[in-house]
Amino acid sequence: MKISFELSDRDLDFFRTALKQSRDAVRDAEESDIVNAISDVLDEIRKNEPLPDFVGKRIPQLESLIRMLADDEWQLPAADRERLLATFVYFADPEDILPDNIPVIGYLDDVIIIELVVRELQHVRAAYDDFCQYRNDFDNGKGLNIDPAIRRDRIDRRRQKLHQRMQQRSSMQKKSNLWS
């Protein structure tokens, strides 16, 4: 069965308000505490398997966002870091718009937030995927037998190019009103 619906600007106001509250919480919280909290929530969710497909499908996306945030060599820009941290705070809150303990639909609002963030950060995620591929190819090729300073320089240059690319593509894309 497929159920689809369209979110109007008025509908998105609920999510904007919730994310604003999460963003405010991010400013006072330690990044490591937020990442630990979201990891704990994911562990708890996995204990409740089988998960509804609409939730299970988003778990790898959420894990990918966590990896991107935690990757020291990637150096995710501050604004994108804040967005991800706000998303994680929201997702880890069991008493968000729909309390998570409501059977079947408790994670529906969390899934909507994840989907909105994933779509908004599509250029960031694509650049990160390219960065990981470049780094893996480099390390599996000549990276193991090269001076660490040279490796760091090559990785840094690639990251800078990809950051520029993602900023250009993101600015050309019509910005979502999610973060207004």
C-alpha positions as CSV (number, residue, x, y, z in Angstrom):
1,M,0.0,0.0,0.0
2,K,1.3,3.4,-0.8
3,I,0.1,6.5,1.1
4,S,1.4,9.8,0.0
5,F,0.7,13.3,1.2
6,E,1.9,16.8,0.5
7,L,3.3,19.1,3.2
8,S,2.2,22.7,2.8
9,D,4.1,25.6,4.2
10,R,1.7,25.6,7.1
11,D,2.4,21.9,7.7
12,L,6.1,22.6,7.6
13,D,5.7,25.2,10.3
14,F,5.3,22.4,12.8
15,F,8.7,21.0,11.7
16,R,10.3,24.4,11.6
17,T,9.3,25.1,15.1
18,A,10.5,21.7,16.3
19,L,13.9,22.1,14.5
20,K,14.3,25.6,15.9
21,Q,13.9,24.2,19.4
22,S,16.4,21.5,18.5
23,R,18.8,24.1,17.1
24,D,18.6,26.1,20.3
25,A,19.4,22.9,22.3
26,V,22.4,22.2,20.0
27,R,23.9,25.5,20.9
28,D,24.2,24.4,24.6
29,A,25.0,20.7,24.1
30,E,28.3,19.0,23.5
31,E,28.5,17.5,20.0
32,S,29.7,14.2,21.4
33,D,26.7,14.0,23.8
34,I,24.3,14.4,20.9
35,V,26.1,11.8,18.8
36,N,26.0,9.4,21.7
37,A,22.3,10.1,22.3
38,I,21.4,9.4,18.7
39,S,23.5,6.2,18.7
40,D,21.7,5.1,21.8
41,V,18.3,5.8,20.2
42,L,19.3,3.8,17.1
43,D,20.4,0.9,19.3
44,E,17.0,1.0,21.1
45,I,15.1,1.2,17.8
46,R,17.0,-1.8,16.5
47,K,15.9,-3.8,19.5
48,N,12.3,-3.3,18.3
49,E,12.8,-5.1,15.0
50,P,11.1,-5.8,12.8
51,L,10.7,-2.1,12.2
52,P,8.1,-0.6,10.0
53,D,9.8,-0.3,6.6
54,F,9.3,3.5,6.5
55,V,11.5,3.6,9.6
56,G,14.0,0.9,8.7
57,K,14.7,2.5,5.3
58,R,15.8,5.7,7.0
59,I,18.2,4.1,9.5
60,P,21.1,3.8,7.0
61,Q,20.5,7.4,5.9
62,L,20.7,8.5,9.5
63,E,23.9,6.4,10.1
64,S,25.4,8.0,7.0
65,L,24.7,11.5,8.3
66,I,26.3,10.5,11.6
67,R,29.5,9.2,9.8
68,M,29.7,12.4,7.8
69,L,29.5,14.5,10.9
70,A,32.1,12.4,12.8
71,D,34.6,12.3,9.9
72,D,37.5,14.6,11.0
73,E,39.1,14.6,7.6
74,W,35.8,15.8,6.0
75,Q,35.5,18.9,8.2
76,L,31.8,19.4,7.6
77,P,31.0,23.2,7.5
78,A,29.6,24.7,10.7
79,A,26.1,25.5,9.3
80,D,25.7,21.9,8.0
81,R,27.0,20.5,11.3
82,E,24.4,22.6,13.2
83,R,21.6,21.2,10.9
84,L,22.7,17.6,11.5
85,L,23.0,18.1,15.2
86,A,19.6,19.7,15.4
87,T,18.2,16.8,13.4
88,F,19.8,14.3,15.8
89,V,18.5,16.2,18.8
90,Y,15.0,16.1,17.3
91,F,15.2,12.4,16.4
92,A,16.6,11.4,19.9
93,D,13.7,13.3,21.7
94,P,11.0,10.7,22.5
95,E,8.5,13.4,23.1
96,D,8.7,15.3,19.8
97,I,5.6,16.1,17.7
98,L,4.5,12.5,17.7
99,P,5.7,10.6,20.8
100,D,7.9,7.7,19.8
101,N,6.1,5.2,21.9
102,I,2.9,5.4,19.8
103,P,2.9,2.0,18.0
104,V,3.5,2.1,14.2
105,I,3.3,5.9,13.8
106,G,5.5,7.2,16.7
107,Y,8.5,7.7,14.4
108,L,6.6,9.2,11.5
109,D,7.5,12.8,12.3
110,D,11.2,11.7,12.8
111,V,11.2,10.0,9.4
112,I,9.7,13.2,7.8
113,I,12.5,15.3,9.4
114,I,15.2,12.9,8.2
115,E,13.7,12.9,4.7
116,L,13.6,16.7,4.6
117,V,17.2,17.0,5.8
118,V,18.5,14.3,3.5
119,R,16.9,16.1,0.5
120,E,18.1,19.5,1.6
121,L,21.7,18.2,2.1
122,Q,21.8,16.1,-1.1
123,H,24.8,18.1,-2.5
124,V,26.6,17.8,0.8
125,R,26.0,14.1,0.9
126,A,27.1,13.6,-2.7
127,A,30.3,15.6,-2.1
128,Y,31.0,13.5,1.0
129,D,30.5,10.3,-0.9
130,D,32.9,11.5,-3.6
131,F,35.4,12.5,-0.8
132,C,35.2,9.0,0.8
133,Q,35.7,7.3,-2.6
134,Y,38.7,9.5,-3.4
135,R,40.2,8.9,0.1
136,N,39.6,5.1,-0.2
137,D,41.1,5.0,-3.7
138,F,44.1,7.1,-2.7
139,D,44.7,5.0,0.4
140,N,44.3,1.7,-1.4
141,G,46.6,2.9,-4.2
142,K,49.6,4.8,-3.3
143,G,48.5,6.3,0.1
144,L,50.0,3.6,2.2
145,N,53.5,4.2,0.9
146,I,53.4,8.0,0.8
147,D,54.6,10.6,3.3
148,P,51.7,11.4,5.7
149,A,52.1,15.1,5.0
150,I,51.7,14.6,1.3
151,R,48.6,12.4,1.9
152,R,47.1,15.1,4.2
153,D,47.8,17.7,1.6
154,R,46.1,15.7,-1.2
155,I,43.1,14.8,1.0
156,D,42.8,18.5,2.1
157,R,42.9,19.8,-1.5
158,R,40.2,17.3,-2.6
159,R,38.0,18.2,0.4
160,Q,38.3,21.9,-0.4
161,K,37.3,21.3,-4.0
162,L,34.3,19.2,-2.9
163,H,33.3,21.8,-0.3
164,Q,33.3,24.5,-3.1
165,R,31.3,22.2,-5.4
166,M,28.7,21.5,-2.7
167,Q,28.3,25.1,-1.8
168,Q,27.9,26.1,-5.5
169,R,25.3,23.4,-6.1
170,S,23.5,24.1,-2.9
171,S,23.3,27.8,-3.7
172,M,21.9,27.1,-7.2
173,Q,19.3,24.8,-5.7
174,K,16.2,26.4,-4.5
175,K,16.6,26.5,-0.8
176,S,14.1,24.6,1.3
177,N,12.1,26.7,3.8
178,L,12.9,24.1,6.4
179,W,15.7,26.2,8.0
180,S,14.1,29.6,7.7
